[in-house]
């Protein structure tokens, strides 16, 4: 690997740029193929997303109102709900206290 890097340093800047462009194109193509083959690239469900966005934009919330709603929902949650949420976080690899 270090040999390759040393050889790359000895090449002209134009050759290095072409190699960088080609490498980035191949990596981008690979990621795009993976994304499309996973099914995430499908357009199904976009109508529901746009409908949800329209519904949300019809009710504008200020940042303070949004924060207030979040805090109220946290304090209204039962201790069991909060315990379940924190267990889910701990199982996903979050550091435990």
N, C-alpha and C positions, 0 to 999 in steps of 0.2 A: 504494500500500500504506500509506504513512504517512497519507494522507488518511483511509483507512478506520479506522486506529487512532485518529486524532484524533476522528472521528465517534463511535467506540465509547466513548471517554473521556467524551464529553458525554452519553451515554445514562445512564439510571438504573441502579442496581446490579441491580435485578430483571431488566431487559432484558438486561444483560450476562450474568447467570447463565443465563437461558433460552437465549441464543445459545451460551454455552459448553457447556451440556448437549446442545443439538441438534448442535453440531459434534462433540462427543465421541461421541455416539450414531452419527452418520453414519460417522465414522472407524472406530469399533468394528465396525459392520456391514460396512463395506468390507473390513476385515482378516478378519472371519469368513468372508465370501464367498470371498475369496482362499484362505483356509486350507482350506475345504471343497472348493473346486474343484481344489485341487492334489492331492487324494487323501490328504493327511496326516490328514484327519479321519475316515477310514474306521476301522471297528472290527476289520478283519482283523488277525490276528496278536496280538490281546490275550491269547489263551489262552497262547501261548508266552511272552509277557512275564510273565504272572502265574505261570506254571510256573517261569520262571527266578528270579523273586523268591522263590518258595517254596523253591527249591533253595538260594539264597543265604542265606535266613534260617535254614535248617537248619544252616548252618556259620557261626556268628557269629565274626567276626574283630575283635580289638581294634584300635585305631588303630595301635599299635606293631607288631602282627603284620602288618597290611596294609602298613605302611611297609617292614617287613623283606622281605616278599614282592616288593614293587616294586623295592627295591634289589637283591635277589638276581637278579631277572629282568633288570635292567639290566646287571649285571656278568657274567651268563651269556651275554648276547647277543654275537654275533661282531662284529668291527669292521665287516664288510660290512653287517650288519643295521642297525647304528647309523648308518652312512653313508647308507643308503637312507632311513632315517627322517628324518635331518636334511635330505636333499635334498628330500624331500616338504614339509618345513616351509618351506624356502627358496623353493620354487616357489609356495607358497600366499600369498606376500606378506610373510612374516616377515622382519624385517631381517637381512641377512647380516653376518657379522663379518669 
